[in-house]
Amino acid sequence: MKLASQLLKYCSSSLFLLCFQGGVSNFASAEECQNWQGSHPEWIFCDDFEDGTPLVRQGRYFEHDNNSGDFVITAGTGLNVSNGMRARWQTGEIGAGNIKLAFGNNPNAYMNKGIRATENFREIYYRMYLKMQNPWQGSPYKLSRATVITDNNWSQAMIAHLWSGQNYRLVLDPVRCVDQNNAVACTGYNDFASMVWLGATAGSTTIFDSQHAGKWYCIETHVKLNDPGQSNGIHEFWIDGALEASRTGLNFVNSYTTYGINAVFFENYWNSGSPKLQERYFDNIVVSTQAIGCKAGTALSAPRNLRVVP
């Protein structure tokens, strides 16, 4: 009876269908990031876009490309009708904006926003909630990447891309940028000629097809640098708590140790341009030293396909 009464409370109004289709279990609290430093000391960063302050400030992102208003905080577009980040592509548009987050020990003063700035992170998890507008058409290429920035000129020691490929799926695409002498081989940002691509692996969920539009998805990525001289790096991701793809035995950085993972970028880039005017939405971004999960801050986790019988 207690569970039933709780369900009736949370399944009122606009949440009714979500509850009885099992959707509540995938929804984090709209205010998950309130007092998160005390509740989650393992978290490096949290943003649910509720505090109303500018995205670029101390303790937040170092860069926000809103692309003339295409990628902005918008009321009612987030989880549970909260604030969220709305990305809007015009027809044929390639770039619809991005936000760039830096943390840990970083040689670039422009990037450093004071987020645990003395630490070298060899392993991180980061999570976002993502929803495509319904109806939705096409597969935008870039979503996110974790990287090691090694110089003021944005040189990189490695990149762990999460982007889309064929058949509407998300794809892991890890890169090494350190040579056999343990020197950073990539000069500047996206030095493709110097990258060693370690092999792409696609997930199983066709998240960008029309059947998956209009729903929130919890996407969590795990990146672990290899130990010096070993090939034990990891790059993997989950959707709604289910493992989609995993790469293990990776040599991300040879024996390079000067800097750890110190940036994650969230992007809206469509190589061929969007086929029409359409939007997608981000919310509840978390970066952590430990696994995050999809239920942090959830008021109630309902069983899937629950039926309430009078």
N, C-alpha and C positions, 0 to 999 in steps of 0.2 A: 504493500500500500504506500509506503514512504517513497519508493522509487516511482510509482505511478503518479503520485501527487507532484513530485519534482518534475517529471516529464510534462505533465499538464501545464505547469507553471512556465517551463522553458519553451514549450511547443505552442505558445499562444501567438497570435497575430502572424507576422511575416515569417516566423521560424517554424510554423506548423509543419510544412512539407519537409523541411530539412530534418526535423526530428524523426518523422515517421519513415523517412528514407535512409535513416542512419547517418545523416550528414553532421550531426552535432559533434561526433567523436573527432572530426577533422578540424574543428574550429577552435583556435586559440582565443583568449580573451582580447577584446578590443583594446584594453589597457594593460597588456602583458608587460610593458616596459616600465610601469610605475614602480619605483623603488627596486629596480631589478638588481642593483649592485649588492644590496643586502640579501635578497632572496636567492640570487644565483651568482656566487663569487667566481664560479667557473666561466661565466660569460665575459667576453671581452667587450661586447657592444650589443646594444638593443635599440631598435627604433620601430615604434608602432605609429609614428607620424601624428600623434595626438597632442603634442605639447604646443604646437602652433608657432614655434620659433623657426628662423631661417635654417635651411638645410646645411648651408656652409657657415659654420661657426666653430668655436673651440669645443672639442669633444664630439664633433659630428663629422660630416663628410668634408674632404678638402676641395672637392670640385662637384659642381652640379650644372650640367648642361640641360637647360629646360627646353631648348630648341624652340624659342619664341612661344613658350607656353604649352608645348606639346607634352612635357613630362613634369607634372607639378602635383603638389598635395591637393587633393580634392575631397571635399566633404561628401560622405555617403557612398564612396567607392571602395571603402576598405571592408575588413571583416566585420560582420554584424552591423553593417551600415555605418561604420566608423569612418575616420579619415583614412585615405589610402593614397598611393602614388598612381596617378592616371597617366599612361603613355598613349598618345594619340598619333597614329600615322595618317597623313594625308595620302590620297591616291598617288601611287608612284614614289612616295617618299622613302628614303633609305634610312636616315638616322632620325629617331624620335626622342633622343636625349639619353642621359645616363647620370648615375651618381657614383662617385669614387670614394671609397673608404680606405683610410690608412690607419695602421695601429702598430704597436710594438716598435722595436728599434728600426729607425728608417733614416737613411743618410740625407734625404731631401727635406729641407726645412719647410718648403711649401706644402708638402704632404703631411707633415707631423702636426696633429691636432691634440697632442697630449694624451692619447689613448694608450695607457700602459707602455709608455714610450721607451722604457729601459729594458724591455723583455724581448728575447728572441724566441719566436714561436715556431717549433719544428712540426707541429701538428695542430690543425684547426678543423672545426666543423662550422658550417654556416647554413642557415636555413632562411627561406623566404616563403611567403604564400603568394601564389600567382593565379590569376583568373583571366581568361580571354572573353571578350565581349561575345554575346550570342545575338545574331549569327556571327561566325568567325570564318575567315578564309585564308589559307596559306600557312607557311612555316617560317617565321622570322628567324634569322640565322643566329645572332648573338644574344645570350642571356646573362652569363656571368663568367668571371674568371678570378682565380686566386693566383697571386704571383709574389715573387721575391724581388723587390726593388733594391738595387745595389749601388746606385750613384745618383748624383743630382741631375744627370741627363736622362733619367728614367731607364737606365740599363737594367736588364732582368736576368736573374740566374735560372729561373724556371717559370712556367705558366701551366696552370691546370684549368683548361677551358671547359665550360659546360655550355654547349650551344646545340642548335638543331641541325639535323642532317636530312637525309631522305626519309620518306614515309612518316613524317610528322613526329619523329621521336627526338628526345634529347640525347646528346652524344658527349661522352667523355673524350677529351683530346689533349693528353698531357705532353709537355714539351720540356726538354733539357736545354739549357743555355750555358753550360759550363764545360770547358774542354778537359782533355786528359791530364793537363797540368793544374787542374782545379782553379783556373782563371775564368772569369766571366767572359764568354765568347760573344754575347750579344751586346751591341753598342746602341744605346738609345732604345726607344720603345718600339716593340714589334719589328725587331730586326730579323725578318723571316729568313734571310739568306744564311744566318748563323744558327738557326734553331735546329735541334735534333728532335724530330717528331717520334714519340714513343708508341704510337698506335692508338687509333680511335676505337671506341667501343660504344655501341648504341644501346639505349634502354629498350624496354619492351612496350611501354605505353605510348600510344599515338596521341600524345597530349595536345597537339596542335590541329587535330582534325575537328570537323564540325561536331562530332558526337561528344567531345570533351569541352565544348564551349559553355560559358555561363556558370561554371562551377569553380570553387576554390580548390587549389591543389597545394599541398605542403611538400616543398622540395628541399631536401637536405643533402649537402655535399660534404664529404670527408676528404681531406688532403693531408697526407703525412709525407714529409721529406725522408729520403733514405738516410740511414746512418752513414758516416764517412766510410768509404771503401766498400759499402755493401749495396745490394740491389733489393731493398726491402721497403721502398716507398709505396704509398697507396693513393689511389684516386677512385672514388666511388660515390654513388648517389642513390637516394631513395625518393619515392613519391608516395605520400600518405603512409609512410612507415614501411613500405615494401621495397626491398632492394631491387633496383632497376639494372644497374651495371656496376662492375667492379674490376679495377685493374690493380693487381698486386705485383710484387717483385720488380718495382720500378726503380731505375737509377735517375732521379730527378736532378741531382746536383754534384755527382761524383763525391769528392771529399770537401766541398766548399761549406764553410760554417760561419762566415763573417756576419751574414744577416739571415734571419729566418723569414717565414711567410709574414708579410707586412702590409698587404693590400688585397682587397676584394672589390671588384668593379661590377656594378649591375647595369646592364646595357640594353638598349633597344635599337638594334641595327639589322636592317633587312637588305642583304646584298643586292637583290634584284628589285627592291622597292615593293611596297605593299600593293596588292592588287586593288584595294579599295580603301575608303575612309573607314578606319576601325580602331578600337582601343583594347588595351589590356591593362591589368591592374596589379600592383605589388602591395604587400602589407607585411607587418610583423617580421622584420629582418633581425636575425640574431647571429652573432659570431661567438664561438665558444671554444674552450680547450677540451671539452667533453661533448659526447653525443647530446643533442638537444631534444629531439622528438617532436611530435606534432600536437601534443596535448598540454603543453606547458600553459598554465593559467586557465585551463578549461574548467568551467563551473560544473559541467556535468558531462560524463562520457556515456552515451547511450549505446546499447548493443546494436549491431547492424540489423536492419530489417525488423526492428521491434514492432510488435503489434500490441496495443492496449485493448484488452477484452473487458467489457463491462461485467 
